[in-house]
Amino acid sequence: MDKEQITRSARSALHTIVQGRVQGVGFRYSASHKAHSLGLTGWVRNLDNGDVETWAEGSTDALADFEDWLASGPPGARVDRVIAQKREPTGNFADFEIEGW
């Protein structure tokens, strides 16, 4: 296996829905900052029902750290539940974006 194949196989994706008091508390901005610090790509956005949705791609370790962070969020947030699903990475993202800004 060459280096590119190893890198691709070590990458994964994580799709989450974060429920609780997660809008109006800087959750998207803080999640974006955390994702950048972990070297993740993808996006975060508010949903109409008050939840926050994320799609993140990167190393499995970084994704685990991101999921752990999502469980508490920034100061002022109250996370009741994180619904997380591991997915196959798309490779379509160059950065981590805040959608809806």
C-alpha beads as a LAMMPS data file, in Angstrom:
LAMMPS data file: protein, C-alpha beads

101 atoms
100 bonds

1 atom types
1 bond types

-500.0 500.0 xlo xhi
-500.0 500.0 ylo yhi
-500.0 500.0 zlo zhi

Masses

1 110.0

Atoms # bond

1 1 1 0.000 0.000 0.000
2 1 1 1.425 3.415 -0.930
3 1 1 1.289 6.510 1.298
4 1 1 -1.812 7.940 -0.449
5 1 1 -3.740 4.695 0.058
6 1 1 -2.786 4.602 3.744
7 1 1 -3.840 8.238 4.186
8 1 1 -7.180 7.606 2.479
9 1 1 -7.870 4.481 4.513
10 1 1 -7.093 6.321 7.769
11 1 1 -9.671 8.985 6.934
12 1 1 -13.300 8.708 7.878
13 1 1 -16.388 10.888 8.102
14 1 1 -18.814 11.663 10.886
15 1 1 -22.364 12.961 10.490
16 1 1 -23.991 14.330 13.645
17 1 1 -27.189 15.914 14.868
18 1 1 -26.705 17.832 18.119
19 1 1 -29.845 18.395 20.182
20 1 1 -30.456 20.727 23.110
21 1 1 -29.950 24.470 23.521
22 1 1 -27.441 24.681 20.689
23 1 1 -28.596 27.670 18.647
24 1 1 -27.931 31.266 19.635
25 1 1 -24.957 30.285 21.815
26 1 1 -22.120 30.399 19.270
27 1 1 -22.258 26.662 18.655
28 1 1 -21.552 26.803 14.904
29 1 1 -18.637 29.212 15.315
30 1 1 -17.133 27.181 18.163
31 1 1 -17.621 23.889 16.293
32 1 1 -15.906 25.369 13.242
33 1 1 -12.995 26.572 15.376
34 1 1 -12.674 23.141 17.021
35 1 1 -12.846 21.354 13.654
36 1 1 -10.125 23.628 12.237
37 1 1 -7.895 22.959 15.252
38 1 1 -8.299 19.202 14.649
39 1 1 -7.578 19.453 10.910
40 1 1 -11.106 18.416 9.907
41 1 1 -13.010 19.425 6.788
42 1 1 -16.778 19.594 6.258
43 1 1 -19.528 21.862 7.546
44 1 1 -21.838 22.836 10.400
45 1 1 -25.324 24.309 10.110
46 1 1 -28.441 25.139 12.093
47 1 1 -31.582 23.139 11.402
48 1 1 -35.083 24.629 11.464
49 1 1 -36.057 22.484 14.467
50 1 1 -33.350 24.018 16.709
51 1 1 -30.753 21.268 16.291
52 1 1 -27.267 21.670 14.826
53 1 1 -26.016 19.315 12.101
54 1 1 -22.389 18.608 11.240
55 1 1 -20.481 16.676 8.607
56 1 1 -16.789 16.245 9.344
57 1 1 -14.022 14.375 7.534
58 1 1 -10.554 13.591 8.810
59 1 1 -8.583 11.111 10.837
60 1 1 -10.526 8.755 13.054
61 1 1 -8.741 10.146 16.133
62 1 1 -9.619 13.753 15.240
63 1 1 -13.231 12.759 14.574
64 1 1 -13.435 11.058 17.981
65 1 1 -12.107 14.240 19.622
66 1 1 -14.652 16.324 17.682
67 1 1 -17.516 14.035 18.734
68 1 1 -16.376 14.310 22.366
69 1 1 -16.340 18.115 22.065
70 1 1 -19.822 18.135 20.499
71 1 1 -21.186 16.349 23.581
72 1 1 -20.585 19.473 25.656
73 1 1 -20.222 22.275 23.098
74 1 1 -19.243 25.833 23.941
75 1 1 -20.051 27.663 27.190
76 1 1 -23.740 28.566 27.230
77 1 1 -24.817 25.506 25.253
78 1 1 -26.776 22.654 26.765
79 1 1 -26.289 19.480 24.763
80 1 1 -28.965 16.912 25.485
81 1 1 -28.009 14.383 22.832
82 1 1 -25.575 13.802 19.974
83 1 1 -26.733 11.409 17.271
84 1 1 -23.553 10.353 15.474
85 1 1 -23.055 8.096 12.469
86 1 1 -19.746 7.118 10.927
87 1 1 -19.748 7.502 7.164
88 1 1 -17.432 7.139 4.193
89 1 1 -15.508 10.350 3.478
90 1 1 -16.326 12.131 0.231
91 1 1 -13.117 14.115 -0.103
92 1 1 -15.214 17.020 -1.412
93 1 1 -14.158 19.579 1.212
94 1 1 -11.065 21.760 1.389
95 1 1 -12.017 23.463 4.661
96 1 1 -14.598 23.381 7.437
97 1 1 -17.431 25.812 6.654
98 1 1 -20.247 27.385 8.608
99 1 1 -23.336 27.106 6.411
100 1 1 -26.003 29.775 6.547
101 1 1 -23.681 32.707 7.250

Bonds

1 1 1 2
2 1 2 3
3 1 3 4
4 1 4 5
5 1 5 6
6 1 6 7
7 1 7 8
8 1 8 9
9 1 9 10
10 1 10 11
11 1 11 12
12 1 12 13
13 1 13 14
14 1 14 15
15 1 15 16
16 1 16 17
17 1 17 18
18 1 18 19
19 1 19 20
20 1 20 21
21 1 21 22
22 1 22 23
23 1 23 24
24 1 24 25
25 1 25 26
26 1 26 27
27 1 27 28
28 1 28 29
29 1 29 30
30 1 30 31
31 1 31 32
32 1 32 33
33 1 33 34
34 1 34 35
35 1 35 36
36 1 36 37
37 1 37 38
38 1 38 39
39 1 39 40
40 1 40 41
41 1 41 42
42 1 42 43
43 1 43 44
44 1 44 45
45 1 45 46
46 1 46 47
47 1 47 48
48 1 48 49
49 1 49 50
50 1 50 51
51 1 51 52
52 1 52 53
53 1 53 54
54 1 54 55
55 1 55 56
56 1 56 57
57 1 57 58
58 1 58 59
59 1 59 60
60 1 60 61
61 1 61 62
62 1 62 63
63 1 63 64
64 1 64 65
65 1 65 66
66 1 66 67
67 1 67 68
68 1 68 69
69 1 69 70
70 1 70 71
71 1 71 72
72 1 72 73
73 1 73 74
74 1 74 75
75 1 75 76
76 1 76 77
77 1 77 78
78 1 78 79
79 1 79 80
80 1 80 81
81 1 81 82
82 1 82 83
83 1 83 84
84 1 84 85
85 1 85 86
86 1 86 87
87 1 87 88
88 1 88 89
89 1 89 90
90 1 90 91
91 1 91 92
92 1 92 93
93 1 93 94
94 1 94 95
95 1 95 96
96 1 96 97
97 1 97 98
98 1 98 99
99 1 99 100
100 1 100 101
